[in-house]
């Protein structure tokens, strides 16, 4: 068996382990979907009327705001799920199972790959649930078949990138609690971008940060695909941020994982 085949087979085994863990402990999946749903209902039914008026003038309102806020809520799901991944990796790193894996004849990369692919599956399921709730509260996307394919492709890229970053941070953390707290800023970034309000309504300093942080091109590209709003160069920026975060997260996680036994 070649090295590549060995790594692929072991990664598939680790993915099955993660899927069984997901079925046995559905709390993480429910949390990844539940937190964004709470924010969706809060912003739509408590603040949606006034915020929608700000977006569409006299013709705006809660219905206008639903269409605006859903892309940001969907991406909040990716950030929440990344926090769950960090907790899962930190548990493996601190409870001895990784040390056990290192004594076995399995490809080292397969342990982390299994976590990433399992998280990708879990996050897509959570996003489907969040989108279902959004449709129930009045979200009416205008996307056609090709736009929906673009939505899926973009979300896979974003999840993949954020998950590798979460894995790296989890390996660096000394405890499960630390790993969980380190991912909290990711959940705030959609709100400090264009997810819940237009960036041109923000103070100058915050607007500069909102315009140049990665979640704003993520959200604007997703909003354009779902609702037909102008995308501009946000798709290029979104793909670039995904490639940068994924590559950086992967190399960082690999370096930390390989040097862990010597620390």
Buried (B, 14 or more C-beta within 10 A) or exposed (E): EEEEEBBBBBBBEBBEBBBEBBEEEEEBBEBBBBBBBEBBBEBBEEBBBEBBBBBBEEEBBBBBBBBBBBBBBBBBBBBBBBBBBBBBBBBBBBEEEBEEBEEEEBBBBBBBBBBBBBBBBBBBBBBEBBBEBBEEBBBEBEBEEEBEEBBEEBBBBBBBBBBBBBBBBBBBBEEBEBBBBBBEEBBEBBBBBBBBBEBEEBEEEEBEBBBEBBBBBBBBBBBBBBBEBEBEEBBEBBBEBBEEBBEBBBEBBBEBBEEBEEE
